[in-house]
Amino acid sequence: PGDEDHDLEISVVVRPRTRTRKPAMYKVLMLNDDYTPMEFVVHVLERFFAKNRDEATAVMLQVHQRGVGVCGVFTYEVAESKVTQVMDLARQNQHPLQCTIEKD
Ligand code: TYC
């Protein structure tokens, strides 16, 4: 007699995630062209990719000689923001500099 709710409880067993996912990472690539001054590319690498003068020069020369180089690796939103900042500054200075994103 009386309350019998106590044996009607429903158990739900939730399997824990195997692991916490790391975010997908994306490379920001700088592309060579025949017109953008080397000094401007070095400036961009220092300003937006936290490179010192030597690191920036090495990446710029890699792009100049091989056609493409890696500026850095970031989450998608950060990578996209870097590309926008580079392209905006290049456009303001009327340089044809291009950079792009590639999944790491
Ligand atoms: N090739 C350019 C020049 O000779 C220099 C340059 C380097 C341009 C890297 C773009 O991403 C670049 N002035």
Backbone and ligand atoms as CSV (ligand in chain L), in Angstrom:
chain,resi,resn,atom,element,x,y,z
A,1,PRO,N,N,0.825,-1.208,0.000
A,1,PRO,CA,C,0.000,0.000,0.000
A,1,PRO,C,C,0.858,1.256,0.000
A,2,GLY,N,N,0.294,2.337,-0.451
A,2,GLY,CA,C,1.015,3.624,-0.389
A,2,GLY,C,C,1.890,3.892,-1.599
A,3,ASP,N,N,2.973,4.577,-1.406
A,3,ASP,CA,C,3.840,5.073,-2.488
A,3,ASP,C,C,4.711,3.961,-3.060
A,4,GLU,N,N,4.587,3.752,-4.377
A,4,GLU,CA,C,5.436,2.728,-4.995
A,4,GLU,C,C,6.370,3.320,-6.046
A,5,ASP,N,N,6.462,4.657,-6.091
A,5,ASP,CA,C,7.339,5.325,-7.065
A,5,ASP,C,C,8.799,4.942,-6.878
A,6,HIS,N,N,9.139,4.554,-5.678
A,6,HIS,CA,C,10.556,4.353,-5.393
A,6,HIS,C,C,11.185,3.259,-6.244
A,7,ASP,N,N,10.450,2.323,-6.778
A,7,ASP,CA,C,11.062,1.281,-7.619
A,7,ASP,C,C,10.757,1.497,-9.099
A,8,LEU,N,N,10.361,2.734,-9.471
A,8,LEU,CA,C,10.093,3.040,-10.892
A,8,LEU,C,C,11.157,3.991,-11.464
A,9,GLU,N,N,12.221,4.161,-10.735
A,9,GLU,CA,C,13.273,5.060,-11.243
A,9,GLU,C,C,13.903,4.488,-12.518
A,10,ILE,N,N,14.239,5.379,-13.450
A,10,ILE,CA,C,14.874,4.965,-14.706
A,10,ILE,C,C,16.359,5.301,-14.637
A,11,SER,N,N,17.171,4.329,-14.876
A,11,SER,CA,C,18.607,4.579,-14.882
A,11,SER,C,C,19.074,4.863,-16.306
A,12,VAL,N,N,19.849,5.896,-16.469
A,12,VAL,CA,C,20.451,6.204,-17.775
A,12,VAL,C,C,21.951,6.157,-17.599
A,13,VAL,N,N,22.598,5.321,-18.359
A,13,VAL,CA,C,24.051,5.226,-18.281
A,13,VAL,C,C,24.645,5.909,-19.509
A,14,VAL,N,N,25.425,6.933,-19.279
A,14,VAL,CA,C,26.038,7.672,-20.390
A,14,VAL,C,C,27.519,7.324,-20.443
A,15,ARG,N,N,27.929,6.821,-21.597
A,15,ARG,CA,C,29.351,6.489,-21.760
A,15,ARG,C,C,30.152,7.787,-21.859
A,16,PRO,N,N,31.183,7.961,-21.079
A,16,PRO,CA,C,31.992,9.184,-21.195
A,16,PRO,C,C,32.716,9.232,-22.529
A,17,ARG,N,N,32.951,10.443,-23.013
A,17,ARG,CA,C,33.763,10.597,-24.228
A,17,ARG,C,C,35.097,9.901,-24.006
A,18,THR,N,N,35.598,9.324,-25.074
A,18,THR,CA,C,36.890,8.660,-24.980
A,18,THR,C,C,37.973,9.669,-24.598
A,19,ARG,N,N,37.912,10.871,-25.233
A,19,ARG,CA,C,38.913,11.889,-24.917
A,19,ARG,C,C,38.358,13.241,-25.341
A,20,THR,N,N,38.983,14.272,-24.839
A,20,THR,CA,C,38.613,15.620,-25.249
A,20,THR,C,C,39.259,15.897,-26.598
A,21,ARG,N,N,38.446,16.375,-27.538
A,21,ARG,CA,C,39.000,16.627,-28.865
A,21,ARG,C,C,39.863,17.883,-28.877
A,22,LYS,N,N,41.014,17.797,-29.544
A,22,LYS,CA,C,41.799,18.991,-29.806
A,22,LYS,C,C,41.195,19.667,-31.032
A,23,PRO,N,N,41.234,20.998,-31.096
A,23,PRO,CA,C,40.667,21.677,-32.263
A,23,PRO,C,C,41.496,21.381,-33.513
A,24,ALA,N,N,40.825,21.335,-34.666
A,24,ALA,CA,C,41.541,21.210,-35.931
A,24,ALA,C,C,42.431,22.443,-36.103
A,25,MET,N,N,43.611,22.251,-36.674
A,25,MET,CA,C,44.556,23.353,-36.848
A,25,MET,C,C,44.763,23.638,-38.338
A,26,TYR,N,N,45.044,24.894,-38.627
A,26,TYR,CA,C,45.154,25.355,-40.020
A,26,TYR,C,C,46.424,26.165,-40.213
A,27,LYS,N,N,47.134,25.841,-41.293
A,27,LYS,CA,C,48.322,26.614,-41.643
A,27,LYS,C,C,47.903,27.885,-42.384
A,28,VAL,N,N,48.563,28.994,-42.077
A,28,VAL,CA,C,48.441,30.184,-42.919
A,28,VAL,C,C,49.659,30.190,-43.843
A,29,LEU,N,N,49.400,30.148,-45.140
A,29,LEU,CA,C,50.452,30.103,-46.154
A,29,LEU,C,C,50.581,31.450,-46.846
A,30,MET,N,N,51.811,31.882,-47.037
A,30,MET,CA,C,52.102,33.100,-47.800
A,30,MET,C,C,52.539,32.674,-49.198
A,31,LEU,N,N,52.044,33.390,-50.203
A,31,LEU,CA,C,52.353,33.053,-51.598
A,31,LEU,C,C,53.272,34.104,-52.207
A,32,ASN,N,N,54.152,33.649,-53.072
A,32,ASN,CA,C,55.061,34.577,-53.747
A,32,ASN,C,C,54.343,35.338,-54.854
A,33,ASP,N,N,54.844,36.516,-55.155
A,33,ASP,CA,C,54.454,37.260,-56.358
A,33,ASP,C,C,55.661,38.075,-56.774
A,34,ASP,N,N,55.576,38.737,-57.933
A,34,ASP,CA,C,56.754,39.432,-58.476
A,34,ASP,C,C,56.849,40.885,-58.015
A,35,TYR,N,N,55.851,41.395,-57.276
A,35,TYR,CA,C,55.761,42.842,-57.048
A,35,TYR,C,C,55.847,43.296,-55.604
A,36,THR,N,N,55.354,42.481,-54.666
A,36,THR,CA,C,55.370,42.913,-53.262
A,36,THR,C,C,56.816,43.038,-52.780
A,37,PRO,N,N,57.186,44.190,-52.219
A,37,PRO,CA,C,58.570,44.351,-51.740
A,37,PRO,C,C,58.895,43.361,-50.622
A,38,MET,N,N,60.117,42.853,-50.633
A,38,MET,CA,C,60.552,41.924,-49.586
A,38,MET,C,C,60.374,42.535,-48.193
A,39,GLU,N,N,60.695,43.798,-48.059
A,39,GLU,CA,C,60.611,44.454,-46.747
A,39,GLU,C,C,59.171,44.483,-46.227
A,40,PHE,N,N,58.204,44.626,-47.145
A,40,PHE,CA,C,56.799,44.621,-46.725
A,40,PHE,C,C,56.402,43.247,-46.189
A,41,VAL,N,N,56.853,42.197,-46.843
A,41,VAL,CA,C,56.539,40.829,-46.403
A,41,VAL,C,C,57.160,40.578,-45.028
A,42,VAL,N,N,58.395,41.022,-44.843
A,42,VAL,CA,C,59.045,40.869,-43.528
A,42,VAL,C,C,58.248,41.621,-42.462
A,43,HIS,N,N,57.810,42.821,-42.788
A,43,HIS,CA,C,57.012,43.618,-41.846
A,43,HIS,C,C,55.715,42.888,-41.460
A,44,VAL,N,N,55.043,42.323,-42.442
A,44,VAL,CA,C,53.797,41.588,-42.197
A,44,VAL,C,C,54.043,40.396,-41.267
A,45,LEU,N,N,55.137,39.693,-41.507
A,45,LEU,CA,C,55.444,38.504,-40.689
A,45,LEU,C,C,55.784,38.901,-39.254
A,46,GLU,N,N,56.434,40.030,-39.091
A,46,GLU,CA,C,56.736,40.521,-37.733
A,46,GLU,C,C,55.455,40.988,-37.034
A,47,ARG,N,N,54.632,41.721,-37.764
A,47,ARG,CA,C,53.459,42.368,-37.153
A,47,ARG,C,C,52.351,41.380,-36.799
A,48,PHE,N,N,52.061,40.449,-37.711
A,48,PHE,CA,C,50.888,39.587,-37.517
A,48,PHE,C,C,51.241,38.166,-37.072
A,49,PHE,N,N,52.509,37.794,-37.193
A,49,PHE,CA,C,52.864,36.411,-36.876
A,49,PHE,C,C,53.956,36.329,-35.803
A,50,ALA,N,N,54.154,37.433,-35.089
A,50,ALA,CA,C,55.032,37.468,-33.913
A,50,ALA,C,C,56.419,36.894,-34.197
A,51,LYS,N,N,56.934,37.209,-35.390
A,51,LYS,CA,C,58.278,36.731,-35.737
A,51,LYS,C,C,59.286,37.854,-35.498
A,52,ASN,N,N,60.491,37.466,-35.091
A,52,ASN,CA,C,61.545,38.473,-35.022
A,52,ASN,C,C,62.101,38.690,-36.432
A,53,ARG,N,N,62.999,39.628,-36.555
A,53,ARG,CA,C,63.498,40.011,-37.882
A,53,ARG,C,C,64.120,38.825,-38.629
A,54,ASP,N,N,64.922,38.035,-37.935
A,54,ASP,CA,C,65.586,36.886,-38.570
A,54,ASP,C,C,64.575,35.827,-39.011
A,55,GLU,N,N,63.610,35.508,-38.150
A,55,GLU,CA,C,62.585,34.505,-38.494
A,55,GLU,C,C,61.753,34.993,-39.674
A,56,ALA,N,N,61.366,36.262,-39.629
A,56,ALA,CA,C,60.535,36.835,-40.692
A,56,ALA,C,C,61.281,36.813,-42.026
A,57,THR,N,N,62.558,37.141,-41.970
A,57,THR,CA,C,63.373,37.150,-43.200
A,57,THR,C,C,63.497,35.738,-43.767
A,58,ALA,N,N,63.678,34.752,-42.896
A,58,ALA,CA,C,63.804,33.356,-43.356
A,58,ALA,C,C,62.524,32.885,-44.047
A,59,VAL,N,N,61.368,33.205,-43.470
A,59,VAL,CA,C,60.093,32.792,-44.087
A,59,VAL,C,C,59.900,33.521,-45.424
A,60,MET,N,N,60.188,34.829,-45.437
A,60,MET,CA,C,60.036,35.612,-46.664
A,60,MET,C,C,60.910,35.028,-47.782
A,61,LEU,N,N,62.160,34.683,-47.453
A,61,LEU,CA,C,63.070,34.140,-48.473
A,61,LEU,C,C,62.598,32.772,-48.958
A,62,GLN,N,N,62.076,31.969,-48.042
A,62,GLN,CA,C,61.511,30.672,-48.421
A,62,GLN,C,C,60.386,30.870,-49.456
A,63,VAL,N,N,59.508,31.841,-49.172
A,63,VAL,CA,C,58.394,32.101,-50.094
A,63,VAL,C,C,58.934,32.613,-51.427
A,64,HIS,N,N,59.879,33.531,-51.358
A,64,HIS,CA,C,60.459,34.123,-52.565
A,64,HIS,C,C,61.117,33.056,-53.442
A,65,GLN,N,N,61.796,32.089,-52.817
A,65,GLN,CA,C,62.555,31.089,-53.581
A,65,GLN,C,C,61.731,29.866,-53.956
A,66,ARG,N,N,60.792,29.467,-53.089
A,66,ARG,CA,C,60.042,28.221,-53.307
A,66,ARG,C,C,58.603,28.440,-53.705
A,67,GLY,N,N,58.121,29.688,-53.578
A,67,GLY,CA,C,56.756,29.988,-54.023
A,67,GLY,C,C,55.735,30.035,-52.913
A,68,VAL,N,N,56.017,29.357,-51.804
A,68,VAL,CA,C,55.054,29.309,-50.704
A,68,VAL,C,C,55.811,29.067,-49.397
A,69,GLY,N,N,55.256,29.557,-48.310
A,69,GLY,CA,C,55.866,29.330,-46.994
A,69,GLY,C,C,54.808,29.397,-45.899
A,70,VAL,N,N,55.112,28.784,-44.769
A,70,VAL,CA,C,54.172,28.727,-43.647
A,70,VAL,C,C,54.441,29.899,-42.689
A,71,CYS,N,N,53.414,30.712,-42.481
A,71,CYS,CA,C,53.509,31.832,-41.536
A,71,CYS,C,C,53.265,31.381,-40.109
A,72,GLY,N,N,52.405,30.354,-39.957
A,72,GLY,CA,C,52.059,29.865,-38.620
A,72,GLY,C,C,50.911,28.886,-38.710
A,73,VAL,N,N,50.586,28.259,-37.579
A,73,VAL,CA,C,49.502,27.272,-37.514
A,73,VAL,C,C,48.560,27.694,-36.381
A,74,PHE,N,N,47.261,27.774,-36.702
A,74,PHE,CA,C,46.281,28.351,-35.771
A,74,PHE,C,C,44.948,27.597,-35.868
A,75,THR,N,N,44.069,27.853,-34.899
A,75,THR,CA,C,42.686,27.385,-35.063
A,75,THR,C,C,42.078,28.123,-36.259
A,76,TYR,N,N,40.965,27.613,-36.763
A,76,TYR,CA,C,40.391,28.172,-37.997
A,76,TYR,C,C,40.096,29.663,-37.870
A,77,GLU,N,N,39.433,30.053,-36.787
A,77,GLU,CA,C,39.034,31.467,-36.645
A,77,GLU,C,C,40.237,32.388,-36.579
A,78,VAL,N,N,41.270,31.966,-35.872
A,78,VAL,CA,C,42.480,32.795,-35.772
A,78,VAL,C,C,43.181,32.854,-37.125
A,79,ALA,N,N,43.274,31.709,-37.803
A,79,ALA,CA,C,43.919,31.668,-39.125
A,79,ALA,C,C,43.199,32.602,-40.105
A,80,GLU,N,N,41.869,32.546,-40.092
A,80,GLU,CA,C,41.068,33.384,-40.990
A,80,GLU,C,C,41.302,34.864,-40.688
A,81,SER,N,N,41.397,35.189,-39.401
A,81,SER,CA,C,41.629,36.570,-38.990
A,81,SER,C,C,43.004,37.057,-39.449
A,82,LYS,N,N,44.014,36.195,-39.368
A,82,LYS,CA,C,45.367,36.557,-39.836
A,82,LYS,C,C,45.338,36.860,-41.330
A,83,VAL,N,N,44.674,35.987,-42.095
A,83,VAL,CA,C,44.605,36.185,-43.550
A,83,VAL,C,C,43.936,37.520,-43.868
A,84,THR,N,N,42.847,37.811,-43.182
A,84,THR,CA,C,42.125,39.072,-43.411
A,84,THR,C,C,43.024,40.274,-43.107
A,85,GLN,N,N,43.750,40.215,-41.999
A,85,GLN,CA,C,44.620,41.333,-41.617
A,85,GLN,C,C,45.740,41.530,-42.636
A,86,VAL,N,N,46.340,40.419,-43.088
A,86,VAL,CA,C,47.415,40.513,-44.087
A,86,VAL,C,C,46.889,41.099,-45.391
A,87,MET,N,N,45.765,40.554,-45.852
A,87,MET,CA,C,45.223,40.982,-47.145
A,87,MET,C,C,44.757,42.439,-47.100
A,88,ASP,N,N,44.197,42.861,-45.960
A,88,ASP,CA,C,43.758,44.258,-45.815
A,88,ASP,C,C,44.950,45.211,-45.888
A,89,LEU,N,N,46.023,44.874,-45.155
A,89,LEU,CA,C,47.201,45.750,-45.153
A,89,LEU,C,C,47.858,45.768,-46.534
A,90,ALA,N,N,47.905,44.612,-47.190
A,90,ALA,CA,C,48.482,44.545,-48.541
A,90,ALA,C,C,47.674,45.418,-49.500
A,91,ARG,N,N,46.359,45.324,-49.424
A,91,ARG,CA,C,45.484,46.107,-50.321
A,91,ARG,C,C,45.670,47.604,-50.069
A,92,GLN,N,N,45.724,47.972,-48.782
A,92,GLN,CA,C,45.917,49.396,-48.430
A,92,GLN,C,C,47.207,49.943,-49.032
A,93,ASN,N,N,48.209,49.061,-49.155
A,93,ASN,CA,C,49.508,49.483,-49.688
A,93,ASN,C,C,49.670,49.139,-51.171
A,94,GLN,N,N,48.570,48.684,-51.767
A,94,GLN,CA,C,48.511,48.368,-53.201
A,94,GLN,C,C,49.540,47.327,-53.613
A,95,HIS,N,N,49.746,46.331,-52.724
A,95,HIS,CA,C,50.596,45.186,-53.055
A,95,HIS,C,C,49.697,43.982,-53.345
A,96,PRO,N,N,50.124,43.134,-54.272
A,96,PRO,CA,C,49.285,41.986,-54.650
A,96,PRO,C,C,49.484,40.756,-53.745
A,97,LEU,N,N,50.135,40.957,-52.610
A,97,LEU,CA,C,50.446,39.847,-51.701
A,97,LEU,C,C,49.202,39.005,-51.394
A,98,GLN,N,N,49.363,37.700,-51.480
A,98,GLN,CA,C,48.264,36.775,-51.198
A,98,GLN,C,C,48.673,35.812,-50.094
A,99,CYS,N,N,47.734,35.528,-49.212
A,99,CYS,CA,C,47.956,34.412,-48.307
A,99,CYS,C,C,46.667,33.622,-48.163
A,100,THR,N,N,46.791,32.399,-47.725
A,100,THR,CA,C,45.658,31.491,-47.730
A,100,THR,C,C,45.750,30.508,-46.561
A,101,ILE,N,N,44.672,29.751,-46.378
A,101,ILE,CA,C,44.594,28.783,-45.271
A,101,ILE,C,C,44.599,27.376,-45.840
A,102,GLU,N,N,45.297,26.482,-45.131
A,102,GLU,CA,C,45.273,25.063,-45.522
A,102,GLU,C,C,45.165,24.214,-44.253
A,103,LYS,N,N,44.314,23.222,-44.272
A,103,LYS,CA,C,44.173,22.370,-43.089
A,103,LYS,C,C,45.491,21.659,-42.805
A,104,ASP,N,N,45.896,21.682,-41.533
A,104,ASP,CA,C,47.203,21.149,-41.144
A,104,ASP,C,C,47.225,19.622,-41.275
L,1,TYC,N1,N,59.149,38.026,-54.921
L,1,TYC,C1,C,59.071,39.331,-54.279
L,1,TYC,C2,C,60.156,40.239,-54.833
L,1,TYC,O1,O,61.058,39.781,-55.467
L,1,TYC,C3,C,59.228,39.218,-52.751
L,1,TYC,C4,C,58.126,38.446,-52.108
L,1,TYC,C5,C,58.422,37.515,-51.118
L,1,TYC,C6,C,56.815,38.654,-52.443
L,1,TYC,C7,C,57.424,36.807,-50.476
L,1,TYC,C8,C,55.780,37.935,-51.821
L,1,TYC,O2,O,55.095,36.351,-50.181
L,1,TYC,C9,C,56.100,37.029,-50.832
L,1,TYC,N2,N,60.034,41.534,-54.559
